[in-house]
Amino acid sequence: MNRRVLFGVGVVCGLAQVIAGVAMYLAGVYFAPWSMLVSVFLLLVCIVAGTRWYAAHCLNRKITYLQALSVGIVISISTGLVYALYNLISISWFYPNFLDEVVRARMAHQGVAQQSTASFAALRAEVSALGIAIPNLIRLSVIGSILSLLTSLFLKRR
């Protein structure tokens, strides 16, 4: 397996996740309950497209279940790494109020009617850029690996 090519496919998929995240943030729907489904659907599309592309260009359109699974997992982890790096950079330098918005969204989700300064400050102290990036890396890697288990059944060619 050509790991550089696979990582490149994962980077492209990670950039697609970044574009989707920025678009949802600018549209004001980033914190909507359904926004994670957009991310998962995009990851599924990237795994399928990336696996098909890799099979066509590197394996003469013949890919086994284990190869397809490996390709999907590498794409998922690479995508997670790119998106986590984007989170760290964007939260630290480009979106200075992002963590405050995360806290407000969590408070709204928990049904906190009045946003007292003390409760806001307590929640804000628990939120960090790394605390956003690492769960996104894990989420994309784990969900992507599960999706790869399923998609590999349909993408394998003998």
Secondary structure as a PSIPRED ss2 file (coil, helix, strand):
# PSIPRED VFORMAT (PSIPRED V4.0)

   1 M C   1.000  0.000  0.000
   2 N C   1.000  0.000  0.000
   3 R H   0.000  1.000  0.000
   4 R H   0.000  1.000  0.000
   5 V H   0.000  1.000  0.000
   6 L H   0.000  1.000  0.000
   7 F H   0.000  1.000  0.000
   8 G H   0.000  1.000  0.000
   9 V H   0.000  1.000  0.000
  10 G H   0.000  1.000  0.000
  11 V H   0.000  1.000  0.000
  12 V H   0.000  1.000  0.000
  13 C H   0.000  1.000  0.000
  14 G H   0.000  1.000  0.000
  15 L H   0.000  1.000  0.000
  16 A H   0.000  1.000  0.000
  17 Q H   0.000  1.000  0.000
  18 V H   0.000  1.000  0.000
  19 I H   0.000  1.000  0.000
  20 A H   0.000  1.000  0.000
  21 G H   0.000  1.000  0.000
  22 V H   0.000  1.000  0.000
  23 A H   0.000  1.000  0.000
  24 M H   0.000  1.000  0.000
  25 Y H   0.000  1.000  0.000
  26 L H   0.000  1.000  0.000
  27 A H   0.000  1.000  0.000
  28 G C   1.000  0.000  0.000
  29 V C   1.000  0.000  0.000
  30 Y C   1.000  0.000  0.000
  31 F C   1.000  0.000  0.000
  32 A C   1.000  0.000  0.000
  33 P C   1.000  0.000  0.000
  34 W C   1.000  0.000  0.000
  35 S H   0.000  1.000  0.000
  36 M H   0.000  1.000  0.000
  37 L H   0.000  1.000  0.000
  38 V H   0.000  1.000  0.000
  39 S H   0.000  1.000  0.000
  40 V H   0.000  1.000  0.000
  41 F H   0.000  1.000  0.000
  42 L H   0.000  1.000  0.000
  43 L H   0.000  1.000  0.000
  44 L H   0.000  1.000  0.000
  45 V H   0.000  1.000  0.000
  46 C H   0.000  1.000  0.000
  47 I H   0.000  1.000  0.000
  48 V H   0.000  1.000  0.000
  49 A H   0.000  1.000  0.000
  50 G H   0.000  1.000  0.000
  51 T H   0.000  1.000  0.000
  52 R H   0.000  1.000  0.000
  53 W H   0.000  1.000  0.000
  54 Y H   0.000  1.000  0.000
  55 A H   0.000  1.000  0.000
  56 A H   0.000  1.000  0.000
  57 H H   0.000  1.000  0.000
  58 C H   0.000  1.000  0.000
  59 L C   1.000  0.000  0.000
  60 N C   1.000  0.000  0.000
  61 R C   1.000  0.000  0.000
  62 K C   1.000  0.000  0.000
  63 I C   1.000  0.000  0.000
  64 T C   1.000  0.000  0.000
  65 Y H   0.000  1.000  0.000
  66 L H   0.000  1.000  0.000
  67 Q H   0.000  1.000  0.000
  68 A H   0.000  1.000  0.000
  69 L H   0.000  1.000  0.000
  70 S H   0.000  1.000  0.000
  71 V H   0.000  1.000  0.000
  72 G H   0.000  1.000  0.000
  73 I H   0.000  1.000  0.000
  74 V H   0.000  1.000  0.000
  75 I H   0.000  1.000  0.000
  76 S H   0.000  1.000  0.000
  77 I H   0.000  1.000  0.000
  78 S H   0.000  1.000  0.000
  79 T H   0.000  1.000  0.000
  80 G H   0.000  1.000  0.000
  81 L H   0.000  1.000  0.000
  82 V H   0.000  1.000  0.000
  83 Y H   0.000  1.000  0.000
  84 A H   0.000  1.000  0.000
  85 L H   0.000  1.000  0.000
  86 Y H   0.000  1.000  0.000
  87 N H   0.000  1.000  0.000
  88 L H   0.000  1.000  0.000
  89 I H   0.000  1.000  0.000
  90 S H   0.000  1.000  0.000
  91 I H   0.000  1.000  0.000
  92 S H   0.000  1.000  0.000
  93 W H   0.000  1.000  0.000
  94 F H   0.000  1.000  0.000
  95 Y C   1.000  0.000  0.000
  96 P C   1.000  0.000  0.000
  97 N C   1.000  0.000  0.000
  98 F H   0.000  1.000  0.000
  99 L H   0.000  1.000  0.000
 100 D H   0.000  1.000  0.000
 101 E H   0.000  1.000  0.000
 102 V H   0.000  1.000  0.000
 103 V H   0.000  1.000  0.000
 104 R H   0.000  1.000  0.000
 105 A H   0.000  1.000  0.000
 106 R H   0.000  1.000  0.000
 107 M H   0.000  1.000  0.000
 108 A H   0.000  1.000  0.000
 109 H H   0.000  1.000  0.000
 110 Q H   0.000  1.000  0.000
 111 G C   1.000  0.000  0.000
 112 V C   1.000  0.000  0.000
 113 A C   1.000  0.000  0.000
 114 Q C   1.000  0.000  0.000
 115 Q C   1.000  0.000  0.000
 116 S C   1.000  0.000  0.000
 117 T H   0.000  1.000  0.000
 118 A H   0.000  1.000  0.000
 119 S H   0.000  1.000  0.000
 120 F H   0.000  1.000  0.000
 121 A H   0.000  1.000  0.000
 122 A H   0.000  1.000  0.000
 123 L H   0.000  1.000  0.000
 124 R H   0.000  1.000  0.000
 125 A H   0.000  1.000  0.000
 126 E H   0.000  1.000  0.000
 127 V C   1.000  0.000  0.000
 128 S C   1.000  0.000  0.000
 129 A H   0.000  1.000  0.000
 130 L H   0.000  1.000  0.000
 131 G H   0.000  1.000  0.000
 132 I H   0.000  1.000  0.000
 133 A H   0.000  1.000  0.000
 134 I H   0.000  1.000  0.000
 135 P H   0.000  1.000  0.000
 136 N H   0.000  1.000  0.000
 137 L H   0.000  1.000  0.000
 138 I H   0.000  1.000  0.000
 139 R H   0.000  1.000  0.000
 140 L H   0.000  1.000  0.000
 141 S H   0.000  1.000  0.000
 142 V H   0.000  1.000  0.000
 143 I H   0.000  1.000  0.000
 144 G H   0.000  1.000  0.000
 145 S H   0.000  1.000  0.000
 146 I H   0.000  1.000  0.000
 147 L H   0.000  1.000  0.000
 148 S H   0.000  1.000  0.000
 149 L H   0.000  1.000  0.000
 150 L H   0.000  1.000  0.000
 151 T H   0.000  1.000  0.000
 152 S H   0.000  1.000  0.000
 153 L H   0.000  1.000  0.000
 154 F H   0.000  1.000  0.000
 155 L H   0.000  1.000  0.000
 156 K C   1.000  0.000  0.000
 157 R C   1.000  0.000  0.000
 158 R C   1.000  0.000  0.000
